[in-house]
Amino acid sequence: MEKVIVKIITKNPPHGRCRMYTSIVWLMMNYYKNVTINIMPEIYKNADDPDAPCVIVNGKLIEPSNTIYVSGEDLVCAMNEAGAISYEEIQPDILKFDEIIEQCLS
């Protein structure tokens, strides 16, 4: 089973989209068994990494489909494309991701 590497680059202290991206970590940990998640403040990012806030899955930046912020569907699709394997008894719920995203942005 290959690992999927998720890197979240955030401003410090996190707020808005940064807070949203760090909040979805718990769902990712709950849904996927082969995922390693790294959260790093922007000041420690690599020179070739994009600016915060962002989510990178296996080196690929997740682009928001609505051009504003990443949605639950964007996240689940990116994880599936990267080969993330969900636990047998738990399937990723796009609506749960969207619920956290909406809470963090309101």
Secondary structure, DSSP 8 states (H G I E B T S, - for coil): ---EEEEEEE-SS--THHHHHHHTHHHHHHHBSSEEEEEEEGGGS-TTS--SSEEEETTEE---TTSSS--HHHHHHHHHHHT--B-TT----HHHHHHHHHHHH-
